[in-house]
């Protein structure tokens, strides 16, 4: 059985998420093993989200934002670029291939670019194999049956469910 990587895309609400939406409504074909998480701005991503995603079994993380000069928050995409560069240095320090984490500019009208970007990213991840940062070390999920465990991360909020239970008192 061929390895099917899991990828997360953090997409800014104003450009990249709209580009992903255009790819979808236009029925453009791209791999389905990618999950898109809408953020208000690409500059909103936190490097901790990236490390936790890799630890929880994600094989690649893609940050998509507005083209430079088109950010709705003036310089949010430039802040994202700085954070991405810093995060890449940290990933390199722990032995992670830099091709697993990328920053790309995708506008609302670039649905075909989004679709081809996802396909190319997933193909690269297939070449690289499972993330070396996965906790179980086997290239699979940590749960007994390979499915979700209680400690899987809710990436849309950037919290682990375990932390949420501590906070909520359940």
Secondary structure as GFF3:
##gff-version 3
##sequence-region A 1 170
A	DSSP	beta_strand	7	12	.	.	.	ID=ss1
A	DSSP	alpha_helix	16	25	.	.	.	ID=ss2
A	DSSP	beta_strand	34	39	.	.	.	ID=ss3
A	DSSP	three_ten_helix	42	44	.	.	.	ID=ss4
A	DSSP	alpha_helix	47	55	.	.	.	ID=ss5
A	DSSP	beta_strand	60	65	.	.	.	ID=ss6
A	DSSP	alpha_helix	76	93	.	.	.	ID=ss7
A	DSSP	three_ten_helix	98	100	.	.	.	ID=ss8
A	DSSP	beta_strand	101	105	.	.	.	ID=ss9
A	DSSP	alpha_helix	111	128	.	.	.	ID=ss10
A	DSSP	beta_strand	153	154	.	.	.	ID=ss11
A	DSSP	beta_strand	159	160	.	.	.	ID=ss12
A	DSSP	alpha_helix	161	168	.	.	.	ID=ss13
###
